[in-house]
Amino acid sequence: MNIDLKGRKALISGSTLGIGFAIAKDFLDCGARVVINGRTQKSVDAALVKLREYQPQGEVMGVAADLGTAEGAARVTTAIPEVDILVNNVGIFEPKEFTAISDADWQRFFQVNVMSGVRLSRHYLPRMVKKNWGRILFISSESGLQIPPEMIHYGMTKTAMLAISRGLAESVAGTGVTVNSILPGPTKSDGVATFVEDLAKQQNKSFAEVERDFFATMRPSSLIQRFATPEEVAHMVAYVASPLASATTGAALRVDGGVTRSIG
């Protein structure tokens, strides 16, 4: 089986690090022309250097924009009017007690995690339909199904992504455009790795010990009992973005290490 994305242009929001960066690498490996995004020009430039070193023959460019704002989304769509594949990956998270989550926190999480994908999809979806081919993927989370009590505002945004993804898939029924959600479980992205490393130092433990404690107490239903890697998530995304996944749409696809216990 060959995942071939030659001739396809892909935009990945929030892709200078972590899962988004891993997706960019996989897309380059599959022959796609890749557009990455980050909030600052510095972060975009640094990621472009790494991607060009990784895949010297690949075609990759970047757009710096804060997709938590309408202005940032407009900047991206103006620079990149059309794409074949859109991966709505940008997102923020933070553990916070419910009573301490302010109105501003709720708004910030909704704008970054939800409205970024709404705005980009609103622009690119009609153009995909016109060409009768396209892929839109929302990087949601198992937290959208099992809301973490320590991050209720985060879980809310991930559930919203599932609703939007399914609704968009319904809206383009019968076309060559598919819309799906990907649900990673706990993943060793840069932010998570830094958080765990800091926690390990505070507790005078190793990373492996903190990881083991986390899955024993916070995510005991995990079947792999470890953090997934960004690459493991990216491989699923590459497949769903490809022509091979033409019959997969309106789906919420898990890469969660078995954390979610329900069958459906």
C-alpha positions in Angstrom: 0.0 0.0 0.0 1.4 3.3 -1.0 0.1 6.6 0.4 0.6 9.0 -2.5 -0.1 12.7 -2.0 1.8 13.9 -5.0 0.2 17.0 -6.6 -1.8 17.8 -3.4 -1.3 21.0 -1.4 -1.8 20.6 2.4 -2.2 23.2 5.1 -1.6 22.2 8.7 -2.4 24.7 11.4 -0.2 24.9 14.4 2.5 22.8 12.8 5.9 24.1 14.0 6.1 21.5 16.8 4.5 18.3 18.1 1.7 16.5 16.2 1.4 19.2 13.5 5.1 19.1 12.8 5.0 15.3 12.6 2.1 15.5 10.1 4.1 17.9 8.0 7.0 15.4 7.8 4.7 12.6 6.8 3.0 14.7 4.2 6.4 15.6 2.7 7.3 11.9 2.7 4.1 11.2 0.7 4.9 13.9 -1.9 2.5 16.7 -0.8 3.3 20.4 -1.1 3.1 21.4 2.5 2.2 24.7 4.2 3.0 25.0 7.9 1.7 27.6 10.3 2.8 29.0 13.7 2.0 32.2 15.6 5.4 33.8 15.1 7.7 34.1 12.1 10.6 32.9 14.3 8.9 29.6 15.0 7.8 29.1 11.4 11.3 29.8 10.1 12.9 27.4 12.6 10.4 24.7 11.6 11.0 25.3 7.9 14.8 24.8 8.4 14.2 21.4 10.1 11.7 20.3 7.5 14.0 21.2 4.6 16.8 19.4 6.2 14.6 16.4 6.8 13.2 16.3 3.2 15.5 18.3 0.9 13.5 17.5 -2.2 10.2 18.4 -0.6 8.2 21.6 -1.2 7.3 23.4 2.0 6.4 27.0 2.9 5.1 28.7 6.0 2.7 31.4 7.1 3.0 33.1 10.5 -0.4 34.0 11.9 -2.4 33.7 15.1 -5.3 31.5 14.2 -7.1 32.4 17.4 -8.2 35.6 15.6 -10.2 36.3 12.5 -7.4 38.5 11.3 -4.9 35.6 11.6 -7.2 33.3 9.6 -7.7 35.9 6.9 -3.9 36.3 6.7 -3.5 32.5 6.0 -6.4 32.3 3.5 -5.1 35.4 1.6 -1.6 33.9 1.4 -2.9 30.4 0.5 -6.2 30.8 -1.4 -6.7 27.1 -2.1 -5.6 23.7 -0.6 -6.5 20.1 -1.2 -6.0 19.0 2.4 -6.7 21.1 5.5 -5.6 19.8 8.9 -7.1 21.8 11.8 -4.5 21.0 14.3 -3.7 24.2 16.2 -4.8 24.0 19.9 -4.0 25.0 23.4 -4.4 23.2 26.8 -3.8 23.8 30.4 -4.9 22.0 33.6 -7.1 24.4 35.6 -9.8 23.9 38.3 -13.2 24.6 36.9 -14.0 27.4 39.4 -10.8 29.1 38.4 -11.6 29.1 34.6 -12.5 32.7 33.8 -14.8 33.9 31.0 -11.7 35.1 29.2 -10.2 31.6 29.5 -13.4 30.0 28.0 -13.3 32.5 25.1 -9.6 32.1 24.5 -9.9 28.3 24.3 -12.9 28.5 22.0 -11.3 31.0 19.7 -8.1 29.0 19.3 -9.3 25.4 19.4 -12.6 25.8 17.7 -13.0 29.0 15.7 -9.6 28.5 14.0 -10.9 25.4 12.3 -14.3 27.0 11.6 -12.8 29.9 9.8 -10.3 27.9 7.7 -12.9 25.3 6.8 -15.4 28.0 5.9 -13.0 29.3 3.3 -11.5 26.1 1.9 -14.5 23.7 1.9 -16.5 25.4 -1.0 -13.3 25.4 -3.1 -12.8 21.7 -2.4 -16.4 21.0 -3.4 -16.0 22.9 -6.6 -13.0 20.6 -7.5 -14.9 17.6 -6.2 -11.9 16.5 -4.1 -10.6 17.5 -0.7 -9.8 16.4 2.8 -10.6 18.3 6.0 -9.3 16.8 9.3 -9.9 18.1 12.8 -7.4 17.0 15.4 -9.7 16.5 18.3 -8.9 14.3 21.3 -10.1 11.5 23.5 -10.8 14.3 25.9 -13.7 15.2 23.6 -15.4 12.0 24.7 -14.0 11.6 28.2 -14.0 15.2 29.5 -11.0 15.6 31.9 -12.2 17.2 35.1 -8.9 19.0 35.3 -9.4 20.6 31.9 -13.1 21.0 31.3 -12.7 24.0 29.0 -10.3 22.0 26.9 -12.6 19.0 26.7 -15.5 21.3 25.7 -13.5 22.5 22.6 -12.6 19.0 21.6 -16.2 17.9 21.7 -17.2 20.9 19.6 -14.7 19.8 17.0 -16.4 16.5 16.7 -19.8 18.1 16.1 -18.4 20.5 13.5 -16.6 17.8 11.7 -19.6 15.5 11.5 -21.8 18.4 10.4 -19.5 19.4 7.6 -19.2 15.8 6.4 -23.0 15.7 6.2 -23.1 19.0 4.3 -20.9 17.6 1.5 -22.5 14.2 1.1 -22.1 12.7 -2.3 -19.0 14.7 -3.2 -15.4 13.8 -3.4 -14.7 15.8 -0.2 -14.3 14.0 3.1 -14.3 15.4 6.6 -13.1 13.5 9.7 -11.9 13.9 13.2 -8.7 12.3 14.6 -8.8 11.6 18.4 -5.3 11.3 19.8 -4.9 10.1 23.4 -2.2 11.4 25.7 0.7 12.2 23.3 4.3 13.1 24.0 4.1 16.4 22.2 6.6 19.1 23.0 4.3 20.8 25.5 3.4 17.5 27.3 7.0 16.4 27.4 8.1 19.7 29.0 5.2 19.5 31.5 6.2 15.9 32.5 9.9 16.7 32.7 9.2 19.7 35.0 6.9 17.5 37.1 9.7 14.9 37.3 12.2 17.4 38.6 9.7 18.7 41.2 9.0 15.2 42.4 12.6 14.0 42.1 11.5 11.3 39.8 12.5 10.1 36.3 10.3 10.8 33.2 9.4 7.1 33.1 8.3 7.1 36.7 6.0 10.1 36.2 4.7 8.6 33.0 3.9 5.4 34.8 2.2 7.3 37.7 0.1 9.3 35.2 -1.3 6.3 33.5 -1.9 4.5 36.8 -3.9 7.3 38.3 -5.1 9.7 35.5 -5.6 7.4 32.5 -5.8 3.9 33.9 -7.9 2.7 30.9 -5.0 3.2 28.5 -4.2 -0.1 26.9 -0.7 0.9 25.8 0.1 2.5 29.2 2.4 5.1 27.7 2.3 8.3 25.8 1.8 7.9 22.1 4.3 9.6 19.9 3.4 12.5 17.5 4.5 10.2 14.7 2.0 7.6 15.6 -0.8 10.1 15.3 0.6 11.6 12.1 0.6 8.2 10.3 -3.2 8.0 10.8 -3.6 11.5 9.5 -1.6 10.8 6.4 -3.8 7.8 5.6 -7.1 9.6 6.1 -5.8 12.5 4.0 -5.0 10.2 1.1 -7.1 8.9 -1.8 -7.0 5.5 -0.1 -9.4 6.7 2.6 -12.1 7.9 0.1 -14.9 5.9 1.9 -14.0 7.3 5.3 -15.9 10.4 6.2 -17.9 11.8 9.0 -15.9 9.6 11.3 -14.2 10.1 14.7 -11.0 8.0 14.4 -9.1 7.1 17.6 -5.4 7.0 18.0 -5.8 7.0 21.8 -4.0 4.0 22.9 -7.3 2.4 23.9 -8.0 5.0 26.6 -11.7 5.3 25.4 -13.5 2.3 26.7 -16.7 2.5 24.6 -16.9 0.4 21.5 -19.0 2.8 19.3 
